[in-house]
Amino acid sequence: MPATPAWPPKSLPRLFVRVPLGEGATIDLDQRQANYLGNVMRLGVGAEVLLFDGASGEWLGRVEEAGRKRMTLTVGRRTREVEAIPDVWLAFAPVKRTQTDWLVEKATELGAARLMPVITQRTIVERVKTGRLESIAIEAAEQCGRTVLPQIDEPIALARFLDQRDSARTLYFADENGGEPAASSFKAGPALILTGPEGGFTGQERDLIRSAANAVPVSLGPRILRAETAALAGLAAYMAVAGDWRL
Ligand code: SAM
């Protein structure tokens, strides 16, 4: 994928669909998408849209039939191949709903390949609705031009998360008590960034994370960032130093 997106951005609406795309395929949109294209965007028969299915790149679609609650598209040529996404996962302690929604939207735009809610001792949210987070990631991917959605995991307890992780993937632990400066710590290769909740990790959790194999404590600067800011700052710093902002 080019480092600098084509500009000005294409004005065609982009839609994620849950069926495999291919030239000549017919797609029946669900009611929500039909309403969006027909009633909000005011597209009628013959209008063009961009479609992606999360696996086969991006395709040009054409409206064949438009009803009040339904719309049928035919798929034309492929407009883009699947882009390469840096192999970076973001594990974050979920915060309040609005901030978690924001985190997921922005992490999708920044290019996280996988999002992993991790429950810590000071995590205060009781439920994480992954279906809702997936819808937010879809909208962000539609808007920012991604053709592949981030994988969104079910929440997992910190101890289990550490037990199950593959230690070949470097664990960059955002530690507000100090660590390697972000600009010199991120290296190319499979990466996992871990950030804590509003109240931070407990001392016991910090010790556990620091003692995990291939864990690198990282500082995100001299100021204490809010939990959601830290997650996105870590991801942005990774993209600049070791991800696809360098290309
Ligand atoms: N325990 C802290 C306190 O109350 O002073 C606040 C924790 S901070 C709001 C939430 C999380 O963001 C931390 O657990 C850490 O992962 C990350 N974080 C915030 N600022 C950071 C920094 N300057 N360097 C590294 N990580 C940071």
Residues whose N, C-alpha, C, O or C-beta is under 5 A from the ligand:
A	BS01	SAM	A174 D175 E176 L194 T195 G196 P197 E198 G199 G200 F201 V218 S219 L220 G221 P222 R223 I224 L225 R226 A227 A230
